[in-house]
Structures are given as structure tokens and as C-alpha cells.
Amino acid sequence: MKSKFLKLLTLLVLPMSLLADDKLNSGDTAWMIVATALVMLMTPAGLALFYGGMTRSKNVLNTISMSLISFAIGTLVWVLFGYGLAFGDGDFIGTTKFLLSGIDEKSLSGTIPELLFVAFQGTFAAITVAIASGSMIERVKFSTFTIFATLWILVVYAPITHWAWGGGETLNFGEMDFAGGTVVHINAGVAGFVVAMILGKRKGYEKSAFKPFSPALTLLGAALLWFGWFGFNAGSEVAADGVAANAFLVTNVAASLGVIGWLIMEYIVYKKPTLVGGASGAVAGLVAITPASGSADMIGAVIIGLVGGMLGMLGVSKIKKLFKVDDSLDAFWVHGLVGIWGSIATALFVAPYLKADDYNIASQIVKQLEAVGLTVVYSAIGTAVVYLIASILTGGGRVDEETEVIGLDEAIHGERVINL
């Protein structure tokens, strides 16, 4: 019984590529090529438009540019050092593999080429730092963010990934995180919140209305995120099998319920269901189901997604006001807070056909909370250190008042989202 439970935990915690026999499977490889392309689409297209539509017109291009540079920098840093630190041999941290030294076209990671696994995991690193950018937009220097993103992936993202997925035993509590509840969403949400706190509030925050540039653009971005998330969650099985199919379906169900949950709460609070709210609800549902996507059934997907959408809306509209931190696009509330719910819910909603006879919900919740606590503390401290270094190297991390008033698009990039 104990061995059966441990086998279940191992299945849910580690990427399947680390467990499978080292024999190339063309079906798995083909699926993972598609999944990698889907996750790639999420950052410079999906997240860029989702965030860009919610910011003010004078900062749209700067906001989009932060997603673009996140992907470019994330890719470079990942192949230089990041992959080795995250998945190389080691307990606390992996060993570096500079420019993937020792890995060639014949190297396998389970049933797929290791180079493909590198590419897939690199898209995760890129989108994680891009998510954090949503908390600091409209006032952080582009140069500061560029250095921050470079250092953050190495100092914060890679170690947390190593502990959860890469074999780092010392700080692995036996959590269940199929596709990145702690690694991606809680990590990014906390990082963004910490930088937003250090930066301070935007000029005019809570005194004037900050109207989104284009709710329609935000919905388009959410739709692309939703589409890409199938690769994000189902691809985390690293195989074309029934678990991947389950992850695909529960991802779609939870996202749909996230929309419904957010709009229900929005109507209760404001009597007006909004398009931005619906788009945000979809993302909240996707965030919530991410860690449980390899283990939850349909009942779990419905509850996790519905609560995720409702909790995200309450976080943005009510709980946020208690903290008085200007989290520009609510990255912490949609990714951090909802990610915490998703991590706890993962322990609550294991499908009966995957649950061992001796499975203990209370014990697993404790493990989930331990992993969440470690992620929050390490991400907060590591992010603060990295941001302060980036700020020093760029002569301060916040733009001057004139730039903030003019808008970062024109002042930094010399462009406008609309030229009239």
C-alpha cells in the first residue's frame, strides 16, 4: 500500500521524462513538439495581449515589450545556465551545463529528445518572469526589468524548479505539482508583488481612473493563453497518453468554470459582468487547475475552476484593498492567491481511480502548504535581492516622474500604440 502511494506521488511530482524508459517514442516526441509551440505562444502573444489590453493607452507597447523581452531573455538564460541549474544533478541546486554541453541530438529525456525537453521547460521559465511583470508595469525601467529577468530566472526560478521537479531532495516536501502551481504561478505572483511593493504606487493610483486600453485585446490574449495552456498542462505529462488527455480536458473545464465563477462574483458585487472580468476568470481557472491537472477528475475540475474564478475576483476587488500595494495588473491575486488555492485543492481532489487506499488528505495538505510556504519565502527574499541589484545597476528601478506622466511607450520606446 505504501509503495502504491509513493508511486502515485512520484507520478504527480516529477516530469514523466525522468521516469520513463530511455527509448525514443515518435508519438510522444510529436506531441511534445506541438505542446512546446503552444506554450511558446502564451508569452509573446497571449500574455502580451492580455496584459497590454488592461494597461493604459500610453503604456501598452511597453507592457507588451516586457512579455517579448521575457521570452527572449528567458530562452537565452535557460540554454546558457538555467536548464542545468534546474534539472542537472545536485541536491539543493543542479550543476550548470553551459550552452547545454553534453547534450546532443541523440540524448534522450525519457521517451523524447532531451533537446526538446529543454525547449519545453524553457518556455515555462520565460512565461513565469513575464507573469511577474504585470505587477510592476507603468513605472519600472525597461533596462531594470531586463536585468531583473535575467538574474531572477537563475537565482529564483531555477532553484524552485529543481526542488519541485529536478531532483532536489532536500527541499522537496512530496508536494503534488503536475504543471507549475508553485513553480510558476505562486512564484511569479509573489515576485511581482514584492517588486510592486518596493517600487511604490503609480502616480495618481486610487485618485484617478486607470481605464484599460482595450478589453477586446485582453479577451484575445486570454483566448490565446487558454489555447496555449493545453500544451502547458497536457504537455507536462511529457507523453501522449491518457493522463495527458485528462489534463487537456480538465484544463478546458476549469477555465470555463473560472469564467462563470468570476462573472457570478462580479455581478454580486458590482451588478455588471465585464469582459475583462470574464477574461480574467478564464486565466484564474487555468491557474487553479494547473497543479492538479494530472490528477483531478471532472468533479475536481468544476470545483477548482469555479472557486478559482470567484476567489480571483474577490482578491482583485476586495482583498487587494487591505494590502494597499499597487499590483498593476493583479498578478499576485490572479496567479499567487489563486495558485495557493490550486495547490491546496490538488490534495483535496485526487481522482478516485488514482487515489491509493492509504492516501491521507490531511497529510498531503500539510505537504502542499510546506511547499507553498517555501516558495513564498524564498521567492520573496530572492526577488527583493535580485531587484535591488538590478536597480543599482540601472541607477534606480523606477522611471522619473516626467516619463511616467508622458507614458513609457513614447518616452522609452519612441512609439505609440495608435498613431493619429
N, C-alpha and C positions, 0 to 999 in steps of 0.2 A: 504493500500500500504506500509506504513511504517512497519507494523508488518510482512508483507511478506518479506521485505528486511532484517529485523532483523533476521527472521527465517533462511534466506539463509546464512547470516553471521555466525550465531551460528552453522549451519551445517558444514560450511567450517573451522571454527576456532577450535572448541572443538572436541575431540575424541567422536565418537558416543557412546562409552561405558558410557559416562557421561550423555547422553540424553535419552537412550532407557529405556523401562520398565524393572524393575528388575525381569526378568523371564528368566531362562536358555533356550538357544536355541542350540540344539545339532549341527545344521548345522554351525552356527556362531562359535561355540566352535571348531569344527573340522577344519574349515578354519583357525582360528587363531593359532591353534597348528602348522599347516603347515607353515603359514606366519612367526611365531616366529622362526621356524627352518631355514627358508630361510634367514632371517635377521642374524641369528647367523652365518651362513655360510659365510657371507660377510666379517667378520673381520679376524678370524684366517686363513682363506683360501683365499678369494677373494682379500681383500686389501693387505694381506701379500704378495701374489704372484705379484700383480700389482705393489706394491712399490719395492719388492725385485728384480724384473726383471729390474727396472730402475736404481738401485744403482750400485756402482762399486763392482767388484767381492770380494774385501776384506772386504766389509761391508754388504753383502747380508743377512747373518744369523742374524746379529744384527738388521737390518731393519725389518726382518720377526718377530724376537723375540719381537719387540716393539708392533706389532699388537697382538701377542699372549698374552703378559702381559697386554695389554689394555683390552682385553676381560676378562681375569681372574680377574683383579683388578676391572674393571667396574662392573662385576657381584657381587662381594663381597660388594663393596661400595654401590651398588644400594639396596641390600636387608638389609644392616645394617642401612643406614640412607637416601640414595638418593631418594628412591621412596616416602617416607613420605614428604621430603622437596619439591619434585616436584609436587606431587598430593594430599598431605594432606591438611586439612583445613587451611586457612590462606590467608591473602591479599598479602603482599609482598613476603612471603615465607611460605611453608606448615609446618605442625608440624611433627616432626620425629616419625617414627614407627619402633623402634629398632627391627631388625630381623622380621619385618612385624607383630609386635604384634597386636592382634585384628583381624587379617585376617586368616581365615581357609578355608577348602575345601568347605564350604557352602557359603562363602562370594561371592557376585556377583558384577561385574562391568558391568552394563547394562545387556547384554544377555549372557555374558561369565563369567567363574570363575575369581574372582579378581586376584587370584594367576597367572593365565595365562596372564592377562593384565600386571601384574608386570613383568613377564618374557619377554613379548614383548617389553615393554618400556625399560627394562634393556639392551636389545641388541642395542637400539638406543644410550644410554649413552656410551656404550663401543666403538661403531664404531666412535662416534664423537671425542673422545680423540685420537683414533687411527689415524684418518684422520689428525689431527694436528701434529702427529709425523712425517709425511712426510716432513715437513718444516725444521726439526731440525736434521735429521739423519746425520750420518757420523762424528758427533762431540760432541753430547751430551752424558753425562754419563748415563749408563743404570740405575744406582741407582737413579740419579736425576730425570730421566723420570718416574721411578716407583712412587716416592713420588709426583711428579708433577701430574701424572694421578689421584692419589688418592684424592688429595686436589682439583684439578680442577673440577672434577665431582660434588663435594659438593658445592664449592664456586661459580663456574661459570655456569656449565651446569644446575644444578638443579633449580636455580632461574629463568633462562631464560625459561626453560621448564614450570615452574609454571606460569609465566606471559602469555605465549602463549597458553598453553593447560590445566594447572592445576587449573584454577580458580582465579589466582591472578589479581584482577580487577584494582589495582592502575596503573600498567604499561602495561595493555593490551589496545592497541590503536584501536582494532577492525580489526586487520590485518587478511588476509586470508593466512593461512599456513597449508595446509592439512597434509603434511607428513614431514616437517622439513627444510624448506628453511632457515629460520633464526635460529631456534633451533639447527639444526645440521650443515648445510654447511657454512653459513656465520660465525657462532660461531667458528667452527673448523678452518676455513680459517684464520680468524683474530688472533686466538690464536697461530696458527703455525707461522704466520708472525711476531708476537710480539716476540716470543721466538727466532726465527731466527735472528731478529734484535739485540737482546741482546747478543746472542751467538757470533755473528760476522761471517765473511765468512770462509769457509773451506780453508785449506792450498792449494794453487795452483788454487783457484777459478778464472776464467776468464784468467788464464795464461796457463793452460793445459787442454786438452780434457778429460772430465769426461764421459767415454763411459758406457752405460748401460750394465749390466751383460748379460741379455737375453731378447730381445724384445719378443720372443716367450712366455716366462714366464709371461711377462707383459700382453700379449694378453689373456693368460689363466686366469690370475687374473681378467682382465676386463670382461671376459665372465662369471666368477663366480659372480662378482659384479652385472652384468646385470641380471643374473638369480635370485640372492637374492633380487634384487631391486623390483621384483614383490611382494614379501612379504612386503618390506619396504613401498611401496606406496599403493598397493591394500589392504594391511593389516591395514593401518591407518584408513580405514573405520570402522574397528572392527565389521564387519558384512559381511556375504556372500550375497551381493545384487547387484543391478545394478550399484551403484556408485563404488563399488569395481571392477566390471567388466570394467567400463570406465577407472578407474585408471590403471588397468592392461594393457589395450590396448594403452592408450596414453603414458604410460611409454615405451612400446616397440617401438612405432612410434618415440618418441622424441629421444631415444637412437640411433636409426638408422639414423635419420637426423643429430644427433650430429657427427656421424662418417663422414657423407657426408660433413657437413659444415667444419669440421676441415681439412679434406683432400683437399677440394677446396682451402681454405686459404693457406694451406701448399704448394700446387702446385703453387699458385700465387706468394708466397714469395720465395720459395726455388726450385721450379720446381721438387720436389721429394716428393711424398706422402709416408710417412713412416708407418710402422706397429705400432710403439709406438704412432705416431700421431693418427692413427685410433682408437687405444685402448683408448687413452686419450679423443678423441672426443666422444666415447660412454659414458664415465663417465661424460663428460661435458653436454651431452644431458640429461642424467639421473638426474644430479644435477639441471639443469634448470627447468625440468618439475615437480620436487618434490613438491613444494608448490602449484602448480596448478593442480596436478594430479586428484584431486577430483572435479574440476570444468571446466577444459578445454575440448573442443571438438577436432575433428581431425585437423581442420584448426589451432587451437591454438597449438596443439602438434607439427605439422610440423614447424611452425614458431619459437616456443620456442626452439625446439631442434636444428634447423638449425642455428639460431642466437647464441645459447649456444655454439655449436661447433666452430663456426667462432670466437666468442668473446674469448673463451678459448685459441684458437691458437694465436690470436693477443696478448693476455695477456702474454702468455709464451714467445713469440718470440720478441715482441716489447715493450709493456708497462712495463714489468718487468725490462728492462734495465734502465728505467728512475728512478727507486727507489733504485737501487744498493743494494738490500737486497738479501742475498743468501738463498732464499727459495728453499731448496734442490730439492724437487720433485714437486714444484709448487702447493702446497696445496691451497695457497691463490688464485692463478689465476684460478684454475680449480673449486674450491669449493666456495671461497669467492666472487670473481668477478662475476663468472657465477651465483652464488647463488643470488647476488644482482639483476642481470638481471631477474632471475626466479621469484623473489619476485615482482618486478615491472610488469613483464609480466602476473602474476597471476591476477592483476587488469584489464589488457588490454584484456584478452582472456577468459572471462567467457562465457560458452556456452549459446546461446540464450534461451534454454529451462530452464535454471537455473537463468537467469537474471530477476530481478524484474523490473517492469515498471519504478520505480523511482531510479533505480541503476545509480549512478553517478561515472563515471570512474575517473574523476579528484579528487573527494573526496576520493575515495578508494586508489588512488596512493599516496596521502598525508599520509594516514594511513599506507600504506606499507612502505613508506620512514621513517615515525616516528619509526616504529618497527625495521627497518634496522639500523637506527641511534642509537637507544638504544642498540641494540645487539652489534654493532661495538664498541661503547664507553665502555659499561660495560664489554664486553669480553676482550677488550684491557687492561683496568685497572686491572680487576680481574686476568687476565692471568699473567701480569707483577708481581703482588704481589705474586701470588702462585709460579711462577717460582723462584723468588728471595728467598722465604722461602725454597723451595726445594734445591736451590743452596747452601744456607748457611748450611743446614743440611747435605749436602754431600761434604762439603769442596770445593765448586766451581762446576758449572754445566757443564763445558767443559772438555773433556779429554785432557791429556797432549799431547805435540807435537809428542812424540815418538809413543804413542798409535795411534794417527791419521795417522801417516806415515805407521806403520805396518798394520793397519786396525783393526777395532773393533771386528771383528769375532775372530781372533786369540788372541788379547790382552785381551779382556774381557771374551769371552766365551770359548776360547781354542779349537775352531773348525774352519773348513774350509768348504766352500760350495762344493768344489771339492777337494778330496784327491788324489793326483797323486803320 
